[in-house]
């Protein structure tokens, strides 16, 4: 069969099959430009300060993070939990509010804190391998007097 007939067969039979809706019972993917649904929370304590942190423990939740949200109330934040220690980096593409991020070791000690600006691709990285990263409104850590070397309690 000539090559052009193979292409014609491919485009008339195979491509339409790829476009059929799948019958999986999984949830449809979230809209690309909307915030993810609020995740389960954990109470974390930084000295006398209580943080209500949503837990992003799956790859999908960590990837979505706080993208497209327009507000982050007072002591609310998002805790990113990694299966293993990693020198993770974060950026702010599609994130609309300014954030500060604390990179946190297994024992709850803050390794470093970075301020991040909305809708940028500048990378903000842990300076050592960590299991957690906690995003809060920009300046929250500074306003509360929370610095690298301090310990957070209540990590999952």
N, C-alpha and C positions, 0 to 999 in steps of 0.2 A: 504494500500500500504506500503511495507517495506520502512524503512528510506533511504536505499541506492538508491532506485528509486526516492525519492523526491530530493535528492542531484543531481542525474543525470538530472532530469527534470530542476532543477534550473540552473545548469551550461550549459545545452544545449539550453534553451530558454531565460532565463532572462539576463544572462551575455552578450550574443551577442546584445540584445536590448540596453544595456547600452553603448555599443561601437559604435552604429550608430551615425553619425553626427547629431547634433541638428539643427533645422531649424530657430533658432532665428535670428532676423535681427540686433542683437547687434554686435558691433565690436569684432573681435577676440581678445583674450587676448594678451597683449604685450609679446614679447619674454622675457623669464625669466632673461636672463643675458645681457639685453640691457637697456640703459637709457630711461626714459620716455620722451615722446615728450615734447618740451618746452611748459610751461604753460603760461597763461596770466600773465602780469606783472603789478606792481604798483610802483610808485616812492615814496620812503620813504626818509625823510631827517633827518640826524643826525648832527645837527648844520649846518655847511657849506657843509657837505658831502652828495651827492645824491647817493642813493642805488637803483639799478634796481632789484627789487625782484620778482621772479616768485611766484605766489600764489598757495600754496598747501592747498586747503580748503575742499577737500573731503577725506574720509578715504583712498581711493585707492591712491590718489596723495600723501597724508602724508606718507603712508606706503612705497611708492616707493622713494620719496624724491630725493636726488642727487645720488642714487646708480648708479654705473657703468659709471658715467661721468668721463672723464679724464682731463677736464679743467673747470675752473670757472673764467671767465675774471674779471679784475680789481674791479669794484664796483657792480658786479652782485652777487646775492644771492638767497636764497629761504626762503620765509615767510610761516610758517606753521600756519594756522588759525584754532582754535578749537571753537566748538559751545558754550562750557561752560568753565569756569575757571577750570584748572586742574594742578596737580603737575606732569606734563609729564616728561618722561625720553626718551633720545635718545641714540642710539648706532650706530656703524659705519660698521657693517657687510655689505659687498658688496659695500662699499663706498671707492673709490680709491684715493681720494684727501684729504689732511688734512684740517679740518674745525674748525672754532670757532662758537659757538652758543650763542646767547643772548636770554634769557628768558624774555619776556616782558609782563607787566600788561596791563589791559584794557586801561589805560590812556596813554600808550606809554612809561612809565618808565621802564628802564631796571632793572630787579630784580637781575640777576646774569649772568655771562659770563663764559663759559667753553671751553677749547681747547680739540679737539677730534682727535684721531689718526686713520688713515685708517685701514680698515679691522680688527677692534677689536670689541669685544662685551661688553666692559666696558660701564656701564650706566652713562650718564651725565644727571642730573635731575635739574628741577626748584626747588629753595629753598622755593618757595611759589606758590600758585595757579596762573596760568597765562593764557592768551587767545592766546598769540602768542609766536613763537620761530623763530628766524632769523639766518639762517646759512650763513656764509661768509667764504672766504678763511682764513685758520688759520693765526692769527696774525693781521687780518684786523682791528678789533676793537682797539687793542693795538696801532697799527701804527697811527691810526686817533685820538688817545687820548679819545676814547669813553669808559666809565666805568659804572658800576652799579650806579643807581641813576639818570643817565642822561635820557633825554626824546627824543624819536623818534617821528617824525610827518609824517602824511600821511597814517597811518594804515587804512586798509579797514573797 
